[in-house]
């Protein structure tokens, strides 16, 4: 799948749609991880639930996630991690930083990693509460 590789600007990322979609999936467990792939206009073109979530983040997991992102080649990716309190854990911040670093120079940009709980949401990119 090939797309115009212009990353979506932060104001076009559909934060409310992503947060609502994750919260509507009541069956998601603590640490579940979803990847949202966006087209250049900020529309969600694909959502992938990663079964392993953030329970076992290691080099192999990061490589698999990078391979998935590389295969899809959407210009913008937003990850969403489920946490009951909506508070980021160290692994969420580290995963965001590592993926951003490794995606430098590729057709895809990691715009954000959202940590989503029932009443609170935190943005790794903005280092603040959102939604």
Backbone as JSON, one array per atom type, in Angstrom:
{
  "sequence": "XXXXXXXXXXXXXXXXXXXXXXXXXXXXXXXXXXXXXXXXXXXXXXXXXXXXXXXXXXXXXXXXXXXXXXXXXXXXXXXXXXXXXXXXXXXXXXXXXXXXXXXXXXXXXXXXXXXXXXXXXXXXXXXXXXX",
  "N": [[0.85, -1.16, 0.0], [0.75, 2.09, -0.97], [1.17, 5.45, -0.13], [0.8, 9.02, -0.26], [3.57, 10.43, 1.21], [3.45, 12.46, 3.09], [3.44, 13.48, 6.34], [0.8, 13.71, 8.73], [-0.23, 16.76, 10.08], [-0.17, 17.83, 13.52], [-2.61, 19.05, 14.23], [-4.4, 17.79, 12.6], [-4.63, 15.21, 13.42], [-6.9, 12.79, 14.42], [-7.73, 12.91, 17.34], [-10.0, 12.77, 19.14], [-11.66, 10.87, 17.83], [-10.03, 8.58, 17.86], [-9.65, 8.18, 20.64], [-12.32, 7.78, 21.45], [-12.94, 5.47, 19.97], [-11.17, 3.58, 21.08], [-12.05, 3.56, 23.76], [-14.59, 2.55, 23.38], [-14.12, -0.09, 22.93], [-14.57, -2.15, 25.08], [-13.6, -4.59, 25.89], [-10.87, -4.59, 25.91], [-7.79, -5.25, 27.46], [-5.7, -4.25, 30.24], [-2.81, -2.63, 29.16], [-3.18, -3.26, 26.49], [-2.52, -2.69, 23.02], [-3.05, -0.58, 20.32], [-2.72, 0.21, 16.88], [-3.13, 2.96, 14.88], [-3.52, 3.88, 11.6], [-3.05, 6.59, 9.5], [-4.28, 8.53, 6.74], [-3.02, 11.11, 4.47], [-4.83, 13.2, 4.95], [-5.59, 12.92, 7.53], [-7.48, 11.01, 8.1], [-8.54, 7.93, 9.5], [-7.27, 5.04, 8.19], [-6.74, 2.44, 8.7], [-6.89, 0.17, 11.42], [-5.11, -1.6, 13.78], [-5.03, -4.13, 16.12], [-2.7, -5.07, 18.48], [-1.95, -8.05, 19.68], [-0.12, -8.81, 21.7], [0.32, -6.48, 23.03], [1.52, -4.11, 25.42], [2.71, -5.67, 27.28], [4.96, -7.31, 26.99], [7.32, -5.86, 25.93], [10.03, -5.91, 23.96], [13.1, -6.18, 22.09], [12.42, -7.81, 19.89], [9.63, -7.45, 19.73], [9.53, -4.69, 19.14], [10.81, -4.7, 16.64], [8.94, -6.21, 15.15], [6.73, -4.51, 15.24], [7.76, -2.28, 13.9], [8.15, -3.49, 11.41], [5.5, -4.0, 10.67], [4.51, -1.35, 10.5], [6.18, -0.43, 8.46], [5.38, -2.07, 6.34], [2.77, -1.26, 5.82], [3.02, 1.46, 5.27], [1.68, 3.89, 5.75], [1.43, 7.44, 6.0], [1.24, 8.51, 8.57], [1.2, 7.39, 11.92], [-0.55, 6.52, 14.84], [-0.28, 5.37, 18.05], [-2.12, 3.59, 20.53], [-2.38, 2.94, 23.89], [-3.82, 1.0, 26.39], [-4.68, 1.88, 29.59], [-5.94, 1.59, 32.81], [-6.08, 3.9, 34.54], [-5.39, 5.88, 32.82], [-2.85, 6.85, 32.89], [0.49, 7.24, 31.86], [2.95, 4.7, 31.62], [6.36, 3.91, 32.29], [7.26, 2.23, 30.22], [5.56, 2.92, 28.12], [6.36, 5.53, 27.45], [9.04, 5.02, 26.74], [8.7, 3.26, 24.56], [7.44, 4.95, 22.71], [9.47, 6.91, 22.29], [11.57, 5.29, 21.26], [10.43, 4.14, 18.92], [9.84, 6.46, 17.45], [12.44, 7.38, 16.99], [13.53, 5.27, 15.47], [11.93, 5.34, 13.23], [12.68, 7.55, 11.87], [13.48, 9.0, 8.81], [12.02, 7.2, 7.33], [9.06, 6.33, 5.36], [6.95, 6.67, 7.11], [5.6, 8.36, 9.99], [5.6, 8.45, 13.48], [3.14, 9.88, 15.09], [2.05, 10.12, 17.64], [1.71, 8.57, 20.87], [-0.89, 7.47, 22.59], [-2.12, 7.2, 25.86], [-4.73, 5.61, 27.15], [-7.46, 5.77, 29.29], [-10.57, 5.12, 31.05], [-11.51, 7.66, 31.87], [-9.52, 9.45, 31.43], [-6.83, 10.65, 29.39], [-3.57, 10.51, 28.07], [-1.0, 12.13, 26.25], [1.89, 11.2, 24.58], [3.42, 12.66, 22.75], [2.7, 15.32, 23.23], [3.18, 15.38, 25.87], [1.22, 15.62, 27.82], [-2.09, 15.82, 29.22], [-4.89, 14.88, 27.25], [-7.94, 15.1, 25.28]],
  "CA": [[0.0, 0.0, 0.0], [1.58, 3.28, -1.05], [0.43, 6.68, 0.12], [1.6, 10.24, -0.22], [4.24, 10.25, 2.49], [3.4, 13.66, 3.93], [2.86, 13.18, 7.64], [-0.33, 14.53, 9.14], [0.13, 17.73, 11.13], [-0.81, 17.5, 14.8], [-4.0, 19.51, 14.31], [-5.27, 16.91, 11.8], [-4.74, 13.9, 14.06], [-8.26, 12.69, 14.99], [-7.62, 12.43, 18.72], [-11.29, 12.39, 19.72], [-12.12, 9.63, 17.2], [-9.19, 7.48, 18.35], [-9.97, 7.97, 22.05], [-13.66, 7.19, 21.51], [-12.89, 4.1, 19.44], [-10.51, 2.72, 22.07], [-12.93, 3.43, 24.93], [-15.73, 1.72, 23.0], [-13.68, -1.49, 22.94], [-14.54, -2.43, 26.52], [-12.94, -5.86, 26.16], [-9.42, -4.43, 25.91], [-7.16, -5.44, 28.75], [-4.59, -3.38, 30.63], [-1.63, -2.78, 28.32], [-3.5, -3.52, 25.09], [-1.93, -1.69, 22.15], [-3.65, -0.47, 18.99], [-2.03, 1.1, 15.96], [-4.03, 3.63, 13.94], [-2.79, 4.36, 10.44], [-3.78, 7.73, 8.97], [-3.91, 9.02, 5.41], [-2.52, 12.49, 4.58], [-5.84, 14.15, 5.43], [-5.87, 12.64, 8.93], [-8.52, 9.99, 8.23], [-8.06, 6.6, 9.88], [-7.44, 4.1, 7.08], [-6.58, 1.08, 9.21], [-6.65, 0.03, 12.85], [-4.6, -2.93, 14.06], [-4.83, -4.45, 17.53], [-1.52, -5.91, 18.67], [-2.32, -8.96, 20.75], [0.84, -8.83, 22.81], [0.21, -5.22, 23.77], [2.76, -3.6, 26.02], [3.1, -6.55, 28.39], [6.29, -7.88, 26.75], [8.03, -5.03, 24.94], [11.45, -6.19, 23.86], [13.62, -5.88, 20.75], [11.64, -8.55, 18.89], [8.34, -6.77, 19.62], [9.77, -3.43, 18.44], [11.07, -5.03, 15.23], [7.68, -6.62, 14.52], [5.91, -3.31, 15.1], [8.37, -1.5, 12.82], [7.87, -4.2, 10.15], [4.09, -3.74, 10.36], [4.41, 0.04, 10.05], [6.85, -0.35, 7.17], [4.6, -2.77, 5.34], [1.57, -0.49, 5.52], [3.52, 2.71, 4.68], [0.83, 5.07, 5.95], [2.31, 8.54, 6.38], [1.17, 8.82, 9.99], [0.75, 6.33, 12.81], [-0.81, 6.87, 16.23], [-0.47, 4.19, 18.89], [-2.96, 3.8, 21.71], [-2.15, 1.96, 24.93], [-4.92, 1.03, 27.35], [-4.31, 1.87, 31.01], [-7.16, 1.94, 33.55], [-6.07, 5.26, 35.07], [-5.01, 6.82, 31.78], [-1.52, 7.37, 33.21], [1.56, 6.56, 31.14], [3.99, 3.97, 32.34], [7.69, 4.11, 31.71], [7.36, 1.49, 28.95], [4.84, 3.69, 27.09], [7.24, 6.63, 27.04], [10.21, 4.45, 26.06], [8.26, 2.74, 23.26], [7.22, 6.12, 21.85], [10.76, 7.49, 21.93], [12.33, 4.36, 20.43], [9.81, 4.04, 17.6], [10.07, 7.72, 16.75], [13.85, 7.4, 16.57], [13.77, 4.28, 14.41], [11.15, 5.67, 12.03], [13.29, 8.7, 11.2], [13.94, 8.69, 7.46], [11.12, 6.24, 6.67], [7.85, 6.99, 4.86], [5.94, 6.82, 8.17], [5.92, 9.13, 11.18], [4.79, 8.17, 14.67], [2.66, 11.19, 15.55], [1.78, 10.14, 19.07], [1.29, 7.38, 21.59], [-1.9, 7.89, 23.57], [-2.42, 6.27, 26.94], [-6.16, 5.88, 27.28], [-8.24, 5.15, 30.35], [-11.99, 5.47, 30.93], [-11.8, 9.07, 32.12], [-8.32, 10.26, 31.26], [-5.97, 10.27, 28.27], [-2.3, 11.21, 28.09], [-0.31, 12.17, 24.97], [3.36, 11.18, 24.69], [3.98, 13.74, 21.92], [2.47, 16.59, 23.91], [3.51, 15.21, 27.29], [0.13, 16.27, 28.56], [-3.41, 15.21, 29.17], [-5.68, 15.28, 26.08], [-9.28, 14.5, 25.16]],
  "C": [[0.9, 1.23, 0.0], [0.71, 4.51, -0.91], [1.37, 7.85, -0.07], [2.26, 10.24, 1.16], [4.32, 11.52, 3.33], [2.71, 13.31, 5.25], [1.75, 14.16, 7.96], [0.13, 15.5, 10.22], [-0.7, 17.43, 12.38], [-2.26, 17.94, 14.86], [-4.95, 18.67, 13.47], [-5.4, 15.5, 12.39], [-6.1, 13.82, 14.74], [-8.26, 12.13, 16.42], [-8.95, 11.97, 19.29], [-11.8, 11.08, 19.15], [-11.34, 8.43, 17.72], [-9.54, 7.16, 19.81], [-11.33, 7.3, 22.19], [-13.64, 5.74, 21.06], [-12.25, 3.15, 20.44], [-11.42, 2.52, 23.29], [-14.14, 2.57, 24.63], [-15.4, 0.23, 22.99], [-13.48, -1.92, 24.39], [-13.78, -3.71, 26.86], [-11.42, -5.75, 26.22], [-8.87, -4.52, 27.33], [-6.08, -4.39, 29.0], [-3.39, -3.67, 29.74], [-1.9, -3.1, 26.87], [-2.95, -2.38, 24.24], [-2.61, -1.74, 20.79], [-2.84, 0.51, 18.16], [-3.06, 1.65, 14.98], [-3.18, 4.23, 12.83], [-3.65, 5.42, 9.75], [-3.32, 8.08, 7.57], [-3.48, 10.49, 5.55], [-3.53, 13.52, 5.08], [-6.19, 13.93, 6.9], [-6.97, 11.62, 9.16], [-7.89, 8.66, 8.62], [-8.34, 5.67, 8.71], [-7.34, 2.65, 7.53], [-6.33, 1.14, 10.7], [-6.21, -1.41, 13.08], [-4.42, -3.09, 15.56], [-3.65, -5.4, 17.63], [-1.75, -6.77, 19.9], [-1.4, -8.92, 21.96], [0.76, -7.56, 23.64], [1.55, -4.78, 24.31], [3.23, -4.47, 27.18], [4.53, -7.06, 28.24], [7.01, -7.09, 25.66], [9.51, -5.36, 25.04], [11.87, -5.89, 22.42], [12.81, -6.58, 19.66], [10.28, -7.89, 18.66], [8.5, -5.48, 18.82], [10.01, -3.69, 16.96], [9.79, -5.43, 14.5], [6.78, -5.4, 14.28], [6.45, -2.42, 13.97], [8.11, -2.16, 11.46], [6.42, -3.97, 9.72], [3.92, -2.33, 9.82], [5.03, 0.2, 8.67], [6.07, -0.99, 6.04], [3.39, -1.94, 4.9], [1.92, 0.85, 4.86], [2.53, 3.88, 4.75], [1.73, 6.22, 6.4], [2.34, 8.83, 7.88], [0.59, 7.65, 10.77], [0.54, 6.93, 14.2], [-1.03, 5.57, 16.97], [-1.34, 4.56, 20.08], [-2.76, 2.63, 22.67], [-3.26, 2.1, 25.97], [-4.36, 0.9, 28.77], [-5.53, 2.33, 31.81], [-7.2, 3.37, 34.07], [-5.74, 6.31, 34.03], [-3.66, 7.46, 32.02], [-0.47, 6.55, 32.46], [2.48, 5.82, 32.1], [5.31, 4.24, 31.63], [7.8, 3.44, 30.34], [6.64, 2.23, 27.82], [5.73, 4.81, 26.55], [8.44, 6.12, 26.26], [9.84, 3.91, 24.67], [8.06, 3.88, 22.28], [8.55, 6.68, 21.37], [11.55, 6.58, 20.98], [11.74, 4.24, 19.02], [9.99, 5.33, 16.81], [11.49, 7.78, 16.19], [14.06, 6.47, 15.38], [12.99, 4.57, 13.13], [11.7, 6.9, 11.29], [13.84, 8.26, 9.85], [13.11, 7.66, 6.72], [9.89, 6.99, 6.16], [6.8, 7.27, 5.94], [6.49, 7.59, 9.36], [5.02, 8.68, 12.32], [4.39, 9.51, 15.26], [2.49, 11.23, 17.06], [1.57, 8.72, 19.58], [0.35, 7.89, 22.67], [-2.06, 6.8, 24.61], [-3.84, 6.58, 27.36], [-6.78, 5.06, 28.41], [-9.68, 5.6, 30.21], [-12.28, 6.96, 31.05], [-10.63, 10.0, 31.85], [-7.51, 9.73, 30.08], [-4.72, 11.14, 28.3], [-1.62, 11.06, 26.73], [1.19, 12.17, 25.19], [3.98, 12.33, 23.92], [3.85, 15.08, 22.63], [2.88, 16.59, 25.36], [2.47, 15.89, 28.17], [-1.14, 15.44, 28.43], [-4.15, 15.75, 27.94], [-7.07, 14.68, 26.18], [-10.26, 14.96, 26.15]]
}
